[in-house]
Amino acid sequence: MTTIDGRTTQPARPKRADARRNEQALLDAAATVFVTSGVEAPVRDIAAKAGVGMGTMYRHFPTRADLVVAVYRHQVEACAEAGPVLLANGGSTHAALGRWVDLFVDFLVTKHGLAAALQNDTVGFDALHAYFLDRLVPVCAQLLEAAAEAGEISSAIDAYALMRGIGSLCVGADNDPRYDARRLVELLIAGLLQPNRARPDTDDSEKEHLQCHDTVRDRARDV
């Protein structure tokens, strides 16, 4: 079996159903705790939220780096799978893009702690970063293409550039309580919307994006 960073390992034995449930519960709990408390959150808090003991935690994830990398990969897959689902749910493609970006911002909290967790393992970090790009850039491109085809946004928006911009807005957000990165990202996504795209079936989330877009446009005119 070849790992994501190219190393060869022995095939893992299939896990029992209860072990898979515990692992999934730990990943979900860790992802939630990392968003609110950062990747340095006490592992006891994660185990408690997952409803398992510390022994179970360490059997699945012997080190914090193991846990952070597992959550990273888990969230990459969740983001990748969410894109097509959001588009399939119907409604505004711009709103689907906004909801996907919300998930992406949650994921970035884990990504920003990944380098510290891996410390000097640059090979592992680079491999994970390549995996992240390979899985998520095409999903973001699919959402942008759908919104452009619907006439809701411009077709000149590059997926990698948008994700890079969102990532830059999120840098340092966990160190400054006065800085609301998520709000700025919402304004960015609202600004992609073409004027006069409100529709009768616009939901509350989309209305907020539209209001943000109008605010950005009005302020730009005043400058």
Beta strands, then each sheet from edge to edge (+ up, - down):
end
